[in-house]
Amino acid sequence: LFECEAELSDKSVPWQYTSVSFQVVRGDFKAEFDIEEASRSGQLRLYSGTDEISKFYLENINGVQIKRKGNFECLVSEFDKENFVLPLELQTKPVIKLIWGTSLDLRK
């Protein structure tokens, strides 16, 4: 999915108790995803070239799964229902794309 080895923030600690980082590059775009299983938190950063264009602090992660179909790959992070957010979908193949939103039925 990320086409790289995971990097641990502290190699002397089991991965479940430290931050695990992954990254993927497609053309001029790069996505970096960090997750800390023990605290159920993480970060997602998106770059265009060397410029950081988005940074998300993720909390109350309930689960992470990978979706694959043909040339399509996507990392799906789900959150506790009390957060009122939809699953965050980070597409990594064939292009980097992010889909996320609220589960609240907002009306004008």
All heavy atoms as an XYZ file, in Angstrom:
881
protein
N       0.833     -1.200      0.000
C       0.000      0.000      0.000
C       0.872      1.256      0.000
O       0.678      2.145     -0.802
C      -0.933     -0.019      1.211
C      -1.878      1.164      1.329
C      -2.973      1.087      0.288
C      -2.482      1.224      2.712
N       1.833      1.342      0.913
C       2.704      2.508      0.974
C       4.035      2.280      0.276
O       4.826      3.194      0.153
C       2.941      2.933      2.425
C       1.748      3.599      3.033
C       0.898      2.893      3.861
C       1.469      4.922      2.774
C      -0.206      3.503      4.418
C       0.368      5.539      3.328
C      -0.475      4.823      4.150
N       4.300      1.051     -0.144
C       5.503      0.727     -0.912
C       6.774      1.137     -0.196
O       7.743      1.576     -0.812
C       5.424      1.347     -2.312
C       4.208      0.869     -3.073
C       3.949      1.648     -4.350
O       4.702      2.579     -4.672
O       2.967      1.308     -5.025
N       6.786      1.041      1.131
C       7.972      1.347      1.923
C       7.898      0.541      3.213
O       6.839      0.046      3.594
C       8.071      2.844      2.231
S       6.849      3.433      3.431
N       9.014      0.438      3.881
C       9.051     -0.195      5.197
C       8.537      0.799      6.237
O       8.793      2.001      6.137
C      10.476     -0.616      5.549
C      11.014     -1.728      4.669
C      10.292     -3.048      4.870
O       9.944     -3.388      6.026
O      10.060     -3.739      3.864
N       7.837      0.286      7.225
C       7.375      1.141      8.314
C       8.570      1.635      9.117
O       9.548      0.920      9.290
C       6.436      0.356      9.221
N       8.478      2.881      9.572
C       9.521      3.444     10.424
C       8.948      3.630     11.820
O       7.874      4.209     11.986
C      10.004      4.777      9.869
C      10.752      4.615      8.566
C      11.628      5.818      8.263
O      12.008      6.532      9.201
O      11.924      6.004      7.078
N       9.673      3.132     12.816
C       9.257      3.268     14.210
C       9.917      4.489     14.815
O      11.105      4.733     14.587
C       9.644      2.024     15.003
C       9.126      0.692     14.486
C       9.679     -0.452     15.310
C       7.607      0.665     14.500
N       9.162      5.254     15.607
C       9.753      6.437     16.239
C      10.720      6.048     17.356
O      11.650      6.784     17.656
C       8.670      7.378     16.770
O       7.881      6.730     17.734
N      10.512      4.878     17.959
C      11.424      4.381     19.001
C      11.595      2.884     18.788
O      10.712      2.096     19.110
C      10.859      4.679     20.389
C      11.807      4.304     21.514
O      12.787      3.562     21.264
O      11.569      4.754     22.643
N      12.723      2.475     18.231
C      12.955      1.079     17.874
C      13.134      0.164     19.083
O      13.086     -1.043     18.960
C      14.166      0.989     16.950
C      13.890      1.618     15.604
C      15.094      1.522     14.690
C      14.738      1.929     13.321
N      14.928      3.122     12.782
N      13.323      0.733     20.271
C      13.503     -0.084     21.470
C      12.167     -0.461     22.119
O      12.141     -1.197     23.096
C      14.381      0.652     22.483
O      13.715      1.803     22.970
N      11.059      0.032     21.564
C       9.729     -0.207     22.113
C       8.928     -1.006     21.087
O       9.033     -0.744     19.883
C       9.024      1.157     22.400
C       7.615      0.962     22.890
C       9.836      1.976     23.370
N       8.101     -1.983     21.515
C       7.253     -2.707     20.559
C       6.384     -1.747     19.747
O       5.943     -0.712     20.263
C       6.389     -3.604     21.449
C       7.175     -3.765     22.708
C       7.918     -2.465     22.879
N       6.137     -2.081     18.472
C       5.444     -1.161     17.564
C       4.083     -0.744     18.083
O       3.604      0.340     17.784
C       5.348     -1.755     16.152
C       4.399     -2.911     16.032
C       4.682     -4.235     16.133
C       3.002     -2.836     15.769
N       3.562     -4.992     15.976
C       2.507     -4.155     15.738
C       2.112     -1.780     15.563
C       1.165     -4.454     15.515
C       0.772     -2.073     15.329
C       0.320     -3.409     15.308
N       3.414     -1.571     18.878
C       2.088     -1.223     19.392
C       2.128     -0.033     20.345
O       1.101      0.598     20.596
C       1.459     -2.414     20.139
C       1.201     -3.603     19.251
C       2.364     -4.600     19.242
O       3.505     -4.258     19.485
N       2.059     -5.842     18.928
N       3.319      0.283     20.877
C       3.435      1.347     21.876
C       4.254      2.539     21.399
O       4.635      3.390     22.191
C       4.033      0.780     23.164
C       3.189     -0.339     23.712
C       3.574     -1.662     23.559
C       1.978     -0.067     24.337
C       2.783     -2.696     24.040
C       1.182     -1.088     24.813
C       1.591     -2.398     24.663
O       0.803     -3.412     25.125
N       4.534      2.595     20.122
C       5.273      3.715     19.566
C       4.590      4.151     18.274
O       3.659      3.510     17.800
C       6.754      3.334     19.330
O       7.478      4.514     18.982
C       6.914      2.307     18.245
N       5.029      5.218     17.696
C       4.469      5.711     16.438
C       5.070      4.933     15.262
O       6.276      4.731     15.198
C       4.782      7.197     16.295
O       4.329      7.684     15.058
N       4.201      4.498     14.371
C       4.618      3.792     13.157
C       4.303      4.715     11.985
O       3.176      5.199     11.853
C       3.870      2.450     13.007
C       4.338      1.712     11.771
C       4.047      1.594     14.240
N       5.289      4.968     11.115
C       5.128      5.919     10.015
C       5.278      5.241      8.667
O       6.130      4.368      8.496
C       6.185      7.028     10.116
O       6.065      7.705     11.325
N       4.452      5.684      7.722
C       4.487      5.207      6.343
C       4.399      6.416      5.420
O       3.827      7.435      5.786
C       3.286      4.301      6.046
C       3.132      3.148      6.968
C       2.392      3.269      8.136
C       3.716      1.925      6.678
C       2.230      2.195      8.995
C       3.566      0.844      7.526
C       2.819      0.988      8.693
N       4.909      6.279      4.207
C       4.738      7.352      3.220
C       4.635      6.754      1.827
O       5.108      5.656      1.570
C       5.865      8.362      3.294
C       7.209      7.861      2.844
C       8.245      8.975      2.854
O       7.915     10.151      2.942
N       9.497      8.604      2.751
N       3.995      7.503      0.943
C       3.882      7.118     -0.460
C       3.981      8.381     -1.304
O       3.505      9.447     -0.901
C       2.563      6.355     -0.737
C       1.350      7.229     -0.499
C       2.534      5.775     -2.131
N       4.614      8.257     -2.470
C       4.771      9.380     -3.392
C       4.186      8.974     -4.734
O       4.472      7.890     -5.246
C       6.267      9.759     -3.555
C       6.431     10.876     -4.573
C       6.868     10.140     -2.217
N       3.375      9.853     -5.304
C       2.819      9.681     -6.646
C       3.015     11.002     -7.381
O       2.368     11.993     -7.046
C       1.332      9.341     -6.621
C       0.999      8.057     -5.948
C       1.089      6.882     -6.922
N       0.762      5.668     -6.219
C       1.646      4.770     -5.812
N       2.919      4.948     -6.057
N       1.272      3.692     -5.172
N       3.913     11.009     -8.326
C       4.196     12.246     -9.057
C       4.699     13.305     -8.104
O       5.676     13.094     -7.381
N       4.017     14.457     -8.057
C       4.426     15.575     -7.210
C       3.781     15.524     -5.826
O       4.014     16.394     -5.000
C       4.072     16.891     -7.910
C       4.816     18.080     -7.314
O       5.998     17.910     -6.936
O       4.204     19.162     -7.209
N       2.924     14.523     -5.573
C       2.206     14.455     -4.302
C       2.779     13.374     -3.398
O       3.178     12.304     -3.859
C       0.714     14.201     -4.534
C       0.023     15.350     -5.192
C      -0.203     15.350     -6.553
C      -0.386     16.447     -4.452
C      -0.815     16.419     -7.182
C      -1.007     17.522     -5.067
C      -1.221     17.506     -6.435
N       2.790     13.683     -2.102
C       3.264     12.722     -1.110
C       2.278     12.697      0.051
O       1.739     13.732      0.453
C       4.647     13.123     -0.597
C       5.178     12.196      0.495
C       6.634     12.447      0.829
C       6.844     13.683      1.644
N       8.204     13.809      2.195
N       2.029     11.491      0.588
C       1.207     11.329      1.779
C       2.054     10.637      2.842
O       2.735      9.655      2.550
C      -0.035     10.499      1.470
N       2.010     11.164      4.060
C       2.679     10.554      5.203
C       1.609     10.231      6.239
O       0.805     11.091      6.596
C       3.706     11.505      5.812
C       4.876     11.788      4.918
C       5.896     12.729      5.544
O       5.628     13.276      6.642
O       6.953     12.915      4.932
N       1.616      8.992      6.707
C       0.619      8.524      7.670
C       1.344      7.952      8.876
O       2.204      7.088      8.736
C      -0.271      7.455      7.027
C      -1.366      6.953      7.920
C      -2.471      7.738      8.183
C      -1.301      5.688      8.475
C      -3.500      7.275      9.004
C      -2.319      5.213      9.286
C      -3.418      6.008      9.554
N       1.042      8.470     10.070
C       1.602      7.977     11.326
C       0.446      7.472     12.183
O      -0.611      8.112     12.233
C       2.304      9.090     12.122
C       3.365      9.817     11.329
O       3.984      9.194     10.448
O       3.571     11.013     11.590
N       0.677      6.353     12.867
C      -0.354      5.833     13.757
C       0.295      5.312     15.025
O       1.395      4.761     14.996
C      -1.205      4.742     13.064
C      -2.388      4.360     13.933
C      -0.360      3.546     12.666
C      -3.486      3.620     13.214
N      -0.388      5.534     16.139
C       0.016      5.023     17.449
C      -1.129      4.156     17.946
O      -2.153      4.671     18.397
C       0.284      6.160     18.428
C       1.445      7.045     18.029
C       1.659      8.208     18.990
O       1.090      8.191     20.109
O       2.385      9.128     18.614
N      -0.946      2.852     17.852
C      -2.036      1.938     18.204
C      -2.481      2.085     19.655
O      -3.677      2.114     19.943
C      -1.626      0.484     17.933
C      -2.764     -0.473     18.212
C      -2.411     -1.922     17.971
O      -1.230     -2.279     17.949
O      -3.354     -2.702     17.813
N      -1.535      2.176     20.582
C      -1.880      2.230     22.002
C      -2.752      3.437     22.351
O      -3.667      3.335     23.163
C      -0.616      2.226     22.858
N      -2.486      4.585     21.729
C      -3.268      5.787     22.033
C      -4.429      5.991     21.055
O      -5.177      6.955     21.190
C      -2.374      7.026     22.021
O      -1.876      7.267     20.716
N      -4.528      5.098     20.048
C      -5.601      5.184     19.047
C      -5.598      6.548     18.357
O      -6.627      7.150     18.112
C      -6.958      4.909     19.691
C      -7.066      3.529     20.290
C      -8.376      3.279     21.012
N      -9.489      3.586     20.147
C     -10.580      4.221     20.547
N     -10.707      4.621     21.784
N     -11.557      4.470     19.707
N      -4.395      7.041     18.058
C      -4.275      8.353     17.426
C      -3.280      8.283     16.271
O      -2.575      7.293     16.103
C      -3.829      9.404     18.438
O      -2.529      9.102     18.907
N      -3.250      9.349     15.495
C      -2.323      9.402     14.379
C      -2.315     10.760     13.719
O      -2.972     11.703     14.184
N      -1.568     10.841     12.630
C      -1.492     12.067     11.830
C      -1.453     11.682     10.359
O      -0.920     10.629      9.994
C      -0.229     12.852     12.133
C      -0.202     13.540     13.446
C       1.038     14.408     13.578
O       1.546     14.972     12.604
N       1.538     14.527     14.790
N      -1.987     12.557      9.545
C      -1.906     12.419      8.096
C      -1.455     13.760      7.548
O      -2.041     14.797      7.871
C      -3.265     12.040      7.501
C      -3.353     12.028      5.986
C      -2.400     11.005      5.379
C      -4.774     11.763      5.537
N      -0.378     13.739      6.747
C       0.123     14.959      6.119
C       0.173     14.746      4.616
O       0.626     13.700      4.138
C       1.514     15.298      6.670
C       1.484     15.723      8.116
C       2.856     15.934      8.713
N       3.738     14.773      8.641
C       3.642     13.683      9.417
N       2.683     13.594     10.304
N       4.506     12.693      9.306
N      -0.282     15.747      3.871
C      -0.250     15.717      2.411
C       0.654     16.826      1.913
O       0.603     17.955      2.422
C      -1.656     15.884      1.834
C      -2.679     14.830      2.247
C      -4.050     15.182      1.704
C      -2.259     13.446      1.782
N       1.467     16.507      0.907
C       2.431     17.457      0.356
C       2.251     17.567     -1.156
O       1.956     16.584     -1.830
C       3.867     16.987      0.611
C       4.243     16.918      2.056
C       3.979     15.788      2.809
C       4.880     17.991      2.670
C       4.335     15.715      4.149
C       5.249     17.927      4.012
C       4.967     16.779      4.745
O       5.326     16.707      6.056
N       2.467     18.765     -1.661
C       2.617     19.018     -3.086
C       4.048     19.510     -3.250
O       4.385     20.602     -2.774
C       1.614     20.067     -3.570
O       1.839     20.365     -4.933
N       4.880     18.685     -3.850
C       6.307     18.996     -3.878
C       6.835     18.962     -2.461
O       6.601     18.006     -1.719
N       7.485     20.034     -2.038
C       7.984     20.108     -0.666
C       7.049     20.889      0.257
O       7.316     21.006      1.448
C       9.384     20.770     -0.636
O       9.278     22.076     -1.208
C      10.402     19.935     -1.392
N       5.940     21.400     -0.285
C       4.998     22.202      0.495
C       3.945     21.321      1.159
O       3.243     20.569      0.479
C       4.286     23.228     -0.391
C       5.235     24.240     -0.994
O       6.225     24.599     -0.309
O       5.001     24.654     -2.143
N       3.831     21.426      2.488
C       2.770     20.724      3.201
C       1.455     21.446      2.904
O       1.331     22.641      3.165
C       3.055     20.712      4.700
C       2.025     19.937      5.497
C       2.359     19.893      6.970
O       2.014     20.860      7.679
O       2.987     18.920      7.390
N       0.479     20.733      2.357
C      -0.785     21.374      2.007
C      -1.910     21.038      2.982
O      -2.868     21.779      3.085
C      -1.213     21.050      0.554
C      -1.288     19.558      0.307
C      -0.267     21.709     -0.431
C      -1.818     19.174     -1.062
N      -1.788     19.924      3.718
C      -2.795     19.562      4.715
C      -2.153     18.733      5.811
O      -1.259     17.928      5.547
C      -3.927     18.736      4.091
O      -4.647     19.478      3.160
N      -2.660     18.932      7.032
C      -2.208     18.125      8.163
C      -3.418     17.830      9.034
O      -4.138     18.758      9.433
C      -1.145     18.862      8.967
C      -0.547     18.047     10.088
C       0.611     18.807     10.732
C       1.398     17.942     11.673
N       2.578     18.657     12.181
N      -3.651     16.568      9.303
C      -4.798     16.138     10.091
C      -4.301     15.406     11.332
O      -3.465     14.501     11.220
C      -5.688     15.186      9.285
C      -6.212     15.787      8.019
C      -5.510     15.644      6.833
C      -7.401     16.482      8.002
C      -5.981     16.192      5.653
C      -7.881     17.034      6.827
C      -7.175     16.896      5.655
N      -4.803     15.795     12.493
C      -4.544     15.078     13.734
C      -5.736     14.149     13.946
O      -6.876     14.619     14.018
C      -4.400     16.044     14.905
C      -3.184     16.928     14.790
C      -3.290     18.222     14.294
C      -1.927     16.455     15.161
C      -2.168     19.036     14.173
C      -0.802     17.256     15.044
C      -0.928     18.542     14.557
O       0.183     19.338     14.430
N      -5.484     12.879     14.034
C      -6.544     11.879     14.108
C      -6.602     11.298     15.514
O      -5.581     10.880     16.065
C      -6.283     10.771     13.090
C      -5.993     11.247     11.658
C      -5.583     10.081     10.782
C      -7.200     11.969     11.086
N      -7.796     11.261     16.092
C      -7.993     10.709     17.432
C      -9.152      9.745     17.416
O     -10.022      9.806     16.532
C      -8.261     11.830     18.438
C      -7.096     12.776     18.611
C      -7.379     13.880     19.618
O      -8.546     14.065     20.016
O      -6.422     14.567     20.009
N      -9.179      8.867     18.417
C     -10.259      7.890     18.576
C     -10.400      6.986     17.350
O     -11.498      6.702     16.894
C     -11.583      8.588     18.891
C     -11.490      9.444     20.132
O     -10.954      9.013     21.145
N     -11.978     10.661     20.048
N      -9.257      6.547     16.822
C      -9.268      5.621     15.689
C      -9.771      4.275     16.187
O      -9.234      3.704     17.131
C      -7.867      5.499     15.059
C      -7.392      6.855     14.533
C      -7.872      4.453     13.952
C      -5.934      6.870     14.076
N     -10.813      3.790     15.548
C     -11.450      2.541     15.950
C     -10.902      1.350     15.172
O     -10.992      0.221     15.615
C     -12.962      2.662     15.752
C     -13.726      1.596     16.476
O     -13.197      0.922     17.347
N     -14.968      1.439     16.118
N     -10.364      1.590     14.001
C      -9.813      0.517     13.183
C      -9.267      1.055     11.881
O      -9.647      2.135     11.428
N      -8.357      0.288     11.301
C      -7.747      0.647     10.027
C      -7.786     -0.593      9.142
O      -7.479     -1.697      9.596
C      -6.286      1.124     10.218
C      -5.631      1.430      8.886
C      -6.229      2.339     11.124
N      -8.190     -0.394      7.894
C      -8.204     -1.513      6.954
C      -7.740     -1.054      5.575
O      -7.726      0.138      5.287
C      -9.585     -2.146      6.873
C     -10.655     -1.237      6.298
C     -12.007     -1.921      6.226
O     -12.103     -3.128      6.286
N     -13.049     -1.133      6.092
N      -7.372     -2.003      4.763
C      -6.905     -1.725      3.403
C      -7.944     -2.217      2.419
O      -8.454     -3.340      2.550
C      -5.553     -2.415      3.143
C      -4.491     -1.843      4.079
C      -5.142     -2.273      1.685
C      -3.182     -2.598      4.058
N      -8.273     -1.384      1.430
C      -9.158     -1.771      0.327
C      -8.313     -1.892     -0.936
O      -7.535     -0.981     -1.239
C     -10.223     -0.697      0.064
C     -11.358     -0.656      1.004
C     -12.361      0.366      0.452
C     -13.486      0.650      1.385
N     -14.392      1.662      0.830
N      -8.480     -3.002     -1.656
C      -7.771     -3.187     -2.926
C      -8.729     -3.758     -3.944
O      -9.507     -4.651     -3.642
C      -6.614     -4.170     -2.761
C      -5.439     -3.634     -2.044
C      -4.265     -4.602     -2.140
N      -3.081     -4.019     -1.586
C      -2.455     -4.480     -0.520
N      -2.893     -5.550      0.095
N      -1.381     -3.880     -0.081
N      -8.637     -3.231     -5.157
C      -9.422     -3.767     -6.266
C      -8.730     -3.347     -7.554
O      -8.657     -2.154     -7.848
C     -10.853     -3.241     -6.241
C     -11.737     -3.882     -7.289
C     -13.167     -3.432     -7.157
C     -14.007     -4.140     -8.202
N     -15.405     -3.737     -8.113
N      -8.174     -4.307     -8.282
C      -7.442     -3.991     -9.504
C      -6.256     -3.098     -9.176
O      -5.429     -3.424     -8.343
N      -6.189     -1.931     -9.821
C      -5.106     -0.977     -9.607
C      -5.429      0.037     -8.505
O      -4.696      0.971     -8.284
C      -4.788     -0.241    -10.920
C      -3.499      0.553    -10.833
O      -2.549      0.145    -10.163
N      -3.464      1.691    -11.481
N      -6.554     -0.146     -7.810
C      -6.999      0.782     -6.769
C      -6.554      0.269     -5.401
O      -6.752     -0.898     -5.075
C      -8.529      0.894     -6.807
C      -9.126      1.661     -5.678
C      -9.253      3.036     -5.747
C      -9.573      1.012     -4.540
C      -9.810      3.755     -4.705
C     -10.141      1.719     -3.492
C     -10.257      3.094     -3.578
N      -5.932      1.160     -4.599
C      -5.584      0.850     -3.218
C      -5.948      2.029     -2.337
O      -5.750      3.182     -2.721
C      -4.093      0.539     -3.068
C      -3.693     -0.756     -3.712
C      -2.225     -1.102     -3.496
O      -1.484     -0.291     -2.917
O      -1.831     -2.196     -3.931
N      -6.466      1.705     -1.149
C      -6.959      2.750     -0.262
C      -6.803      2.293      1.186
O      -7.059      1.134      1.506
C      -8.436      2.989     -0.581
S      -9.223      4.298      0.349
N      -6.378      3.204      2.053
C      -6.315      2.959      3.487
C      -7.537      3.618      4.108
O      -7.760      4.819      3.917
C      -5.041      3.555      4.081
C      -4.854      3.346      5.576
C      -4.484      1.892      5.861
C      -3.778      4.266      6.115
N      -8.325      2.857      4.851
C      -9.557      3.367      5.452
C      -9.402      3.358      6.973
O      -9.166      2.310      7.572
C     -10.776      2.521      5.043
C     -12.044      3.065      5.682
C     -10.911      2.469      3.526
N      -9.510      4.536      7.579
C      -9.456      4.668      9.035
C     -10.861      4.970      9.535
O     -11.501      5.916      9.071
C      -8.518      5.808      9.452
O      -7.226      5.585      8.969
N     -11.330      4.161     10.481
C     -12.652      4.376     11.066
C     -12.493      4.929     12.471
O     -11.504      4.648     13.153
C     -13.438      3.077     11.056
C     -13.706      2.595      9.647
C     -14.604      1.381      9.597
O     -15.220      1.043     10.626
O     -14.688      0.781      8.528
N     -13.480      5.702     12.902
C     -13.420      6.406     14.178
C     -14.622      6.041     15.040
O     -15.646      5.570     14.532
C     -13.382      7.923     13.935
C     -12.225      8.332     13.080
C     -12.337      8.369     11.694
C     -11.007      8.650     13.647
C     -11.255      8.714     10.896
C      -9.921      8.996     12.864
C     -10.045      9.021     11.482
N     -14.509      6.301     16.345
C     -15.631      6.067     17.247
C     -16.854      6.825     16.743
O     -16.732      7.952     16.250
C     -15.288      6.543     18.662
C     -14.197      5.696     19.321
O     -13.918      4.579     18.843
O     -13.634      6.167     20.323
N     -18.020      6.222     16.874
C     -19.259      6.837     16.384
C     -19.531      8.197     17.030
O     -20.116      9.071     16.411
C     -20.437      5.899     16.613
C     -20.361      4.651     15.767
C     -21.660      3.908     15.766
C     -21.576      2.590     15.046
N     -21.077      2.605     13.721
N     -19.066      8.393     18.273
C     -19.288      9.658     18.970
C     -18.569     10.825     18.302
O     -18.836     11.980     18.618
C     -18.813      9.580     20.428
C     -19.455      8.501     21.259
C     -18.788      7.137     21.074
O     -17.570      7.018     21.232
O     -19.527      6.199     20.757
N     -17.636     10.553     17.404
C     -16.916     11.626     16.711
C     -17.731     12.227     15.578
O     -17.398     13.299     15.082
C     -15.592     11.102     16.143
C     -14.555     10.887     17.210
O     -14.832     10.957     18.388
N     -13.345     10.618     16.795
N     -18.764     11.522     15.128
C     -19.640     11.993     14.055
C     -18.879     12.310     12.771
O     -19.150     13.301     12.100
C     -20.468     13.213     14.497
C     -21.336     12.929     15.682
C     -21.002     13.419     16.933
C     -22.465     12.142     15.561
C     -21.789     13.144     18.039
C     -23.263     11.861     16.654
C     -22.921     12.364     17.898
N     -17.888     11.467     12.449
C     -17.173     11.615     11.186
C     -17.253     10.310     10.411
O     -17.330      9.229     10.987
C     -15.687     12.026     11.375
C     -15.582     13.410     11.955
C     -14.938     11.024     12.217
N     -17.235     10.441      9.110
C     -17.188      9.284      8.233
C     -15.786      8.699      8.253
O     -14.832      9.372      8.660
C     -17.563      9.705      6.807
C     -18.972     10.261      6.623
C     -19.143     10.811      5.215
C     -20.011      9.193      6.920
N     -15.615      7.467      7.803
C     -14.263      6.926      7.694
C     -13.401      7.805      6.787
O     -13.872      8.328      5.777
C     -14.481      5.548      7.067
C     -15.869      5.178      7.458
C     -16.636      6.478      7.449
N     -12.141      7.964      7.163
C     -11.186      8.701      6.351
C     -10.603      7.722      5.344
O     -10.105      6.663      5.721
C     -10.080      9.278      7.236
C      -9.028     10.108      6.524
C      -8.595     11.244      7.422
C      -7.837      9.280      6.138
N     -10.707      8.053      4.068
C     -10.200      7.186      3.009
C      -9.030      7.877      2.320
O      -9.199      8.908      1.686
C     -11.297      6.872      1.992
C     -12.449      6.102      2.611
C     -13.496      5.692      1.600
O     -13.240      5.749      0.378
O     -14.601      5.320      2.038
N      -7.846      7.278      2.487
C      -6.643      7.782      1.838
C      -6.326      6.851      0.677
O      -5.834      5.749      0.877
C      -5.463      7.836      2.805
C      -4.110      8.178      2.188
C      -4.127      9.568      1.565
C      -3.000      8.051      3.220
N      -6.663      7.295     -0.521
C      -6.345      6.511     -1.718
C      -4.869      6.710     -2.025
O      -4.376      7.840     -2.053
C      -7.198      6.969     -2.898
C      -6.938      6.199     -4.159
C      -7.796      6.687     -5.308
O      -8.951      7.055     -5.119
N      -7.238      6.692     -6.504
N      -4.158      5.595     -2.241
C      -2.727      5.677     -2.538
C      -2.396      5.204     -3.946
O      -1.284      5.396     -4.408
C      -1.911      4.837     -1.544
O      -2.318      3.469     -1.626
C      -2.091      5.360     -0.124
N      -3.355      4.594     -4.618
C      -3.134      4.093     -5.964
C      -4.431      4.162     -6.748
O      -5.466      3.831     -6.175
C      -2.675      2.629     -5.883
C      -1.594      2.246     -6.834
C      -1.201      0.806     -6.603
C       0.169      0.519     -7.134
N       0.546     -0.856     -6.967
N      -4.473      4.587     -7.957
C      -3.368      4.983     -8.812
C      -2.861      6.398     -8.532
O      -1.778      6.770     -8.961
C      -3.941      4.887    -10.219
C      -5.400      5.113    -10.061
C      -5.741      4.569     -8.701
N      -3.643      7.202     -7.799
C      -3.225      8.559     -7.422
C      -3.494      8.744     -5.931
O      -4.250      7.986     -5.326
C      -3.986      9.653     -8.218
C      -3.678      9.564     -9.694
C      -5.484      9.578     -7.959
N      -2.891      9.764     -5.348
C      -3.166     10.100     -3.948
C      -4.403     10.989     -3.912
O      -4.478     11.999     -4.608
C      -1.962     10.813     -3.310
C      -0.785      9.841     -3.219
C      -2.330     11.358     -1.929
C       0.495     10.469     -2.717
N      -5.376     10.564     -3.099
C      -6.627     11.313     -2.980
C      -7.187     11.067     -1.580
O      -7.032      9.974     -1.037
C      -7.599     10.838     -4.051
C      -8.898     11.595     -4.103
C      -9.628     11.347     -5.414
C     -10.493     10.138     -5.359
N     -11.352      9.982     -6.548
N      -7.835     12.063     -1.007
C      -8.381     11.956      0.333
C      -9.879     12.203      0.296
O     -10.337     13.164     -0.325
C      -7.703     12.983      1.256
C      -8.127     12.985      2.703
C      -7.670     11.706      3.397
C      -7.564     14.196      3.416
N     -10.634     11.341      0.989
C     -12.081     11.508      1.127
C     -12.405     11.421      2.611
O     -12.028     10.460      3.283
C     -12.853     10.416      0.355
C     -12.501     10.462     -1.127
C     -14.352     10.573      0.570
C     -13.019      9.282     -1.915
N     -13.107     12.444      3.131
C     -13.475     12.453      4.542
C     -14.608     13.427      4.731
O     -14.785     14.361      3.955
C     -12.286     12.853      5.387
C     -12.364     12.451      6.823
C     -13.131     11.452      7.360
C     -11.632     13.009      7.908
N     -12.901     11.344      8.697
C     -11.978     12.291      9.067
C     -10.705     14.026      8.015
C     -11.452     12.565     10.316
C     -10.166     14.302      9.260
C     -10.539     13.576     10.397
N     -15.395     13.250      5.766
C     -16.483     14.176      6.032
C     -17.179     13.854      7.334
O     -16.816     12.935      8.053
N     -18.207     14.597      7.600
C     -18.990     14.411      8.815
C     -20.137     13.444      8.568
O     -20.652     13.352      7.453
C     -19.535     15.757      9.323
O     -20.293     15.522     10.505
C     -20.421     16.448      8.296
N     -20.536     12.740      9.613
C     -21.692     11.845      9.497
C     -22.970     12.557      9.924
O     -24.040     11.994      9.849
C     -21.472     10.600     10.348
O     -21.355     10.936     11.720
N     -22.849     13.810     10.364
C     -24.025     14.579     10.760
C     -24.802     15.005      9.540
O     -24.216     15.337      8.502
C     -23.616     15.825     11.553
C     -22.952     15.579     12.897
C     -22.483     16.900     13.485
C     -23.890     14.878     13.843
N     -26.095     15.011      9.654
C     -26.955     15.462      8.565
C     -27.124     16.966      8.709
O     -28.062     17.451      9.339
C     -28.292     14.742      8.610
C     -29.178     15.073      7.430
O     -28.655     15.537      6.394
O     -30.415     14.868      7.543
N     -26.177     17.722      8.147
C     -26.186     19.182      8.282
C     -27.072     19.792      7.213
O     -27.029     19.416      6.046
C     -24.765     19.732      8.162
C     -23.775     19.192      9.190
C     -22.375     19.720      8.885
C     -24.201     19.571     10.586
N     -27.887     20.748      7.613
C     -28.780     21.435      6.678
C     -28.611     22.928      6.841
O     -28.358     23.433      7.934
C     -30.234     21.043      6.954
C     -30.496     19.587      6.679
C     -31.995     19.318      6.756
N     -32.280     17.963      6.329
C     -32.410     16.939      7.141
N     -32.274     17.092      8.431
N     -32.688     15.752      6.666
N     -28.804     23.637      5.737
C     -28.734     25.115      5.795
C     -30.025     25.680      6.283
O     -31.069     25.214      6.111
C     -28.421     25.672      4.397
C     -27.030     25.363      3.986
C     -26.753     26.017      2.654
C     -25.310     25.765      2.263
N     -24.934     26.398      1.050
